[in-house]
Amino acid sequence: MSRYLTYQRVSDLPKLVGKEVELRGWIADKTDKGRLYFLRFRDGSGFCQCVVFQPNVTPETFAAVREVTQESSVVLRGIVRQDARAPGGYEVDVREFRILQRAQGYPITPKEHGVEFLLEHRHLWLRSPRQHAIMRVRAAVIRAICDFLDSRGFVRIDAPILTASACEGTTTLFELEYFDLGKAYLSQSGQLYAEAAAMAHGRVYTLGPTFRAERSKTRRHLTEFWMVEPEAAFFDLEDDMDLAEDLVEYIVRYVLEHCEAELHTLGRDVRKLERVRRPFHRISYTEAVEIIRRKGVKLHRKLPDGGEVLEDFPWGEDFGAPQEEAIMEEFEKPCIIHRYPAAVKAFYMKRDPDNPELALAMDMLAPEGGGEIIGGSQREDDYDTLLQRLHEHNLPVEAFQWYLDLRRYGSVPHSGFGLGIERTVKWITGAQHIREVIPFPRMLYRIVP
């Protein structure tokens, strides 16, 4: 037997009632009742209550329990009991207890702490029940994504993080020198590489970190975040929207099934998540603008002198958070907005053959203030048209020669989208700020720890 199988974990306790177990982990909190101690124990798989009654242990063991401090690492042995009053419904009646390392002066105490303090101590904040629950939901979301796509014939392809060109515009690039070859950039998206792979495998997806040098401090923005980007040959916009709906429905159902305890810890109203069933809502960009105008949501336009003016929302502008929130007040399930003005979308998006002013693009907005969690489109598959778009966007054609090759050799209609992991987790968990849903957030004024 492997050595790591010789001890148990908190997640195993429901199957071990009445049996003696050995647990290894940390003390999250301790309550002193004289001859009785209640220890809140954690081991990474969950939290449980451990009870130490003085007559049941040796004097040395009881002395060790008396001395143990918050976040000390320990090994303990005891009998598992079912008790509805205990957190999680199970507790351990401790018989043996050993301190591995006695922590002193742990900075994150049960009292309230400010956000900046917690971010400075993010490496420790991750241990708290709320952050522990969010990270486990995040892991479940990523697992669900891979399960869903793998089971539908998509092949995972790892796209490079260092790239020679922009994907989503040149104003949000992190730039660096790449040996003697000139400038390189941190990837904004794996999409272009996924398109190349889709021409080899038919259906692929990339999953990894992406970077945007946006000087934004909103609760929805990070400078480093993770995306999954499926790409499929022979998919049109309708296929793309169907895939997006199927994926999001699957993610939510998976989390509801596998993260019940975590959602309970977070106080999440699961009834709202249970409504996330296909079909989702779909409206055109023009219909979305009508909703915004009907609700009287204005556009804040910045003036050259630094001032700002309010005006009625014009057709042709991209949506910001106020507009998205106004739209989603209408819906309890995610909503896909499709056929945006081509002028506000990326160079690679195909135009609508029925109206060249529109791009065959779509965004999915989540309810409850979740905002945009998916952005995608049908890709331009014609060589001459794509070359023209590169010129119109003032992008270096030489850097995109390999991308143009995809339209030279066996070009087909194809589509894809990017789903933001953090925005999806933020919505599903009900977190207030995106900095909570990534282990170590990178924001405009934060790169430590």
N, C-alpha and C positions, 0 to 999 in steps of 0.2 A: 504493500500500500504506500502511496506517496505520502510524504511527511505532512503536507498541507491538508491532508484528509483526516488527520488524527485529532483535530479539534473542530468544533462546530462554530456556526455563525448565527447571529440573531435571526436572520431570515429562515433558519432551519427549525426554530423553536416550536412552531405549531405541530411539527411532526415528531417531537421528542418529549411530549408531556409524560411526566413520571420517570424520566430517565436522567441519569447524571451526564452533564456536559462540561466541556472545557471551552471557555470563551477567551479570546484575546482582543484587547481593544483599549479604549480610553474612557475616563470618567468625565462625563459631560456636566454633572452636577451631583451634589450630595446633600441629604437632609438628615440632621442629627436628632434622634428621639431618645437620647440617653442610652439605653441598652439595645436600641434598635437603630439601624442606619438604612436609609433608602438611597440607593445609588442609581443615577440615570447613566446607563452604560451604552456606549456606541462602538461599533466595530466596522463601520463602512457599509454593511448590508442593512443596517437599521438601528433603532434605539430600543432598549428594553429596560425594565426596572429590575434591579437586583436587591434583594433583601438580606441584611446581615443581622441575625439575632444573637446576642452575646452568648447565651447558653449553648448555642449550636456550633461554636467555633473555638479554636484554641485562643488563649490570651494573646499570643503573638499575632494571630490573624486579626483579632479585633483591634489590636494596637495599630496594625498596618492600615486598616480601614479608617481608623480615627485620624491617621496622619495623611491619608491620600488627599490630593488637591485636584481642583478642576484641570482637566486635560492631562493628568498623569496617565501613563501607559501601564496597563495591568494585565495579569493572567488570573482568571478565577475559575473555580469549579463549583458546581452546585446542581440541585435538582430542579427541573423545569415544572412549573405549576401553571395551570390555567386559572386566570383570575380576571373577570370582566372589569374590575376596578383599575387594573394595571394598564399603563399605556401599551397599546397593541394587543391587550388581552392575555398576555403571558408574562410571567416573572420567573426569576431564578432565585431559589433559596440557597444562599452561598454557604459553602462549607470550607473552602480554601481560597486564599486571596494573597496575591503576591504583586508588589509594585516593581515594575521594570525601570521606570524613570519618574521621579517625583517632580512634576512641573511646578515652578515657582513664579508668581506674579503674572499669570496669564492675563493679557491685556483686555480681552473681550469678556467682560463679566456679564451677569444677567441683567444689569441695568441698561438703560437706553444709551445708544451711542450715535453720534452724528454720521452722516453718509461719508464725509471725507475721511473721518477716522477709520471707518470700516473699509473703505477703499485702500487706505494705506496699509491696512492689515488684511487685505484680501486673501492672502495665503493662509490665514487663520479663520477668517470669516466663512470660508468654504465649509468649515466643520459644523456650523450652526444648523439646526433642524430645517429651517426654511431653505437655506442655500443647498443643503444636502438633498432636499426633495426636488428642487429645481434642476440640479445637475442630473439626477436620476431620470427625470422626465426628459431632459435634453437627450440623454443616452437612448431612451426608448424611442424618441422621435427619429433619431438617426438610424436606429435599428429597423424601425418600421419602414423608413424610406428605402433602405437597401433591400429588405425583404420584398417589398412591393415591386420594385423595379427588377430585381433579380428574377422574380417569379414570372415576370412578363417578357422575358427575353432580352432585357437590356444588359449590356456588358459594361462593367465599370472600367473607365479609362482615366488614368491620372494625368491631368494637364499640368504644364509647367507653371511655377510661380514667378519665375523671371521671364519676361517677354520683351520683344523688341519693338512693340507697337501698342497703341491704345485699342481698347474695344468699346468703351462706353464714353468716349470723349477725352480730349487731351487736358482738360482743366483740373482733373481730379487724380492725376498720376503721381505716385511716389517714384522719384527718379534717382538713379545711381549710376556710377561709372562701372562699366563691365570690361575690365582688363584693357586690352588695346582695341576693343571693338566699338568703343564709344558708349553711348547711353543705353541703359536698359531700364525696365520699369517693373514694379511689383504688379502682379496680375490683377486686373479689375474683374476678370471673368474667365472661366474655362471654356466659354461657348465656342469660340472660333476653332479651337482644337477639337472640341466635341463634334463639330460639323465635319471635320476631316475624318475622325474616327467613325462617324455614322456612315460615311461613304464606303467604309471597309466592313463594318459589322451590322449595318442596318439600324440598330437601336443601341444607344450607348448612354452613359451618364458620367459626369464628373462630380466629385465631392471633395471640397477642400476650402482652404482659406482664400479670401479675396480682399483687396485693399482699395480704399477710396480716400483720397486726400481732400475730403470735404471739410471746410471750416464750419462745421455744424455742431451745435451743442444740444440738440433736441433729445428727448427720451427715446427716440427711435433710431439714432445714428451711432455707429461705431466706425473707426477707421480701419479696423481689421474684423472681418466677419466671415462666416462660413455659408457656402451655398451648395445646393445640389442642382445640377443642370442636365436634365434629360434632353436628348436630341434624337430625332427619328427621321429616317428617310421615308419618303412617300406619305408623310403626315402633312395635312393642310391645317389651317387655323382651327377648324371645327374639331379635328382629331386632337389638336394641341389642348384645346379647352376641355375636351372630354378627359384626356389624360390627367390634366391638372385637378379636375374635380375628383376623379377616382383616387388620386394620390392623397389629397387632403382628407377626404372621407376616411381612407384607410388609416392614416396617421392618427386621427382623432379617435377612431374606434380602438386602435391598438393601445393608445395611452389610457383610455377608459378601462380597458381590460387588464392591463399590466401595471398600472400606476395608481390603483385605488388608494393605497395608504398615503402616497405622496400628495395626491390631490386633496385628500382629507387634511393633511398637515398644512397645506397652503390655504385651506378654507375656500377652495374653488367650488363654485356652483356648477356641478356636473350636469345639471338639467339643461343648461345652455349648450354644453358640448354635445349632449345627446341629440340635439336638434340638427346637428351637422350631418345631414343625409342628402345624397343626390336626389333630384336635381337641385343644383344651386341656382341662384338668380343670375340672369345675364341681361345686360343692357348695353346699348351703344354709347359711345362717347357723347354723342349729341343728346341722347336721353339723359345722361348724367348731368350735362350742363343745364338742362331744363329743370332738374331737381334742385341744383345749386341755386339757380335764379329764383325758383319758387320759394325757397327757404330764405332768400335774401342774404346769402353769404357773399360778402364782397371780396374783391381781390386787392391785396396790399401791393401797390406798385411803387418801387423805389425811384426817386427822382435823381437826376444828375448831381444836384447840390447836396445829396445825402438825406433829403426829406422823404416823405412817404405820402401817397395819396390813396384813398379808397375809391374803388370804382366797381360797377357791375361786372360780374365775371364774363369775359368775352369768349366766344367760341374760338378755339385755337390755342389757348393757354393750357399748360399742363397743370395737373391738380397738385395742391399741397395738402398738408394735414387738415386744415379747416374744411376744405372742399370734400376730402375723403370722409371725414367724420359726418358731414351733413348728408352725404349720400347714404352712409351706412346706418343712419338713424331710421331709414326706411326698412331695413332688413335684419332678420335674426340669424340668417345663415350667410356664409360667404357669398360675395357677388363678383361676377366677372364683368369688367368693362372692356369692350372691344372696339376696334376700328377707330383709333386715335388719329388726330391730324399728323400727317407724315412729317411736318416741319418740326415737331417736338420729339420725334423718335429717332433711333439710331440709324446709321447709314445702311445697315445690312437687312433692314426690314422690308419685305415686299409690299408694293403698293396694291391697293384694292383695285382690281380690274374694272369694277363698276364705278369707281370714283377715285382717280389718281391723287386727290388731295388727302386721302386716308391711307394709313398703313394697316396692314393685316396684323395688328398688334393687339395684345390683351394683357390686362392686369387683374389679379384677384385681390380683392379687399376683404379683410376679416372683420367680423362684427366686434362689438364691445371695445371699440377703439383700437383694434388690432392693426389697422392700416394696411398698406400694401404688403402682401407676403409672397406674391408671385408676379413676375413680369416676363412676358414671352411674346413670340411672334412666329409667323411663317417667314422664312428667310428668302431673300432675293436669290433666285437660282439662275438668272441670266447673266452671262459674262459682261456684255456691253453695258447693261443697265447698272450692274454693280460697279464697274469701272467709272461710270459717270457719277455715281453716288460718292465714290472716294474723292473725285475731283471737287464735287460740290461741298464736301465737308473738309476740304483742305487737308486731307490725310495723305501721307507719303505712299504713293503707289508701289514703290520698290519694296517696302516693308510688307506689303500685302500680296506679293506675287504668288506666294504659296497658297494663299486663301483664294485668289482668282483661279488658280489651277483647278480647284474643286468644281468650277463652272466650265472649265475647258474639257475635262475628261469624265464623261458620264454624269453630267449634272441631272439632278432630279428634284422635284418639290420636296422640301423638308422643313421641319418646324421643331421648336423647342422652347424651353423656358427655364428660368432660374427661381428656385424657392429659397428664401432666406431662412436659415436655421434659427437664428436668434429671434427674428420677428415672429416666426411660427411658435417657438417655445414661449415667448413673451405672451402671446395671445392665449395659448392653451393653459398656461399656468396662472394667468391673471396678474403677472408681475407688472409693477408700475413703470419700471425703467429697464431699458435693454441691457444696462450694465450688470444686472442681476443674473442674466441668463447665459453668460459666457464665463468660463472659469476666471480668466484674467483679462478684463476689458481694456481695450486700447481706444482712447478717446482723444479729442483735440488737445486736452491739457493733462493727459495721463498715459504714461508708458511704464510705470512701476507699481506693484511688483510684476 
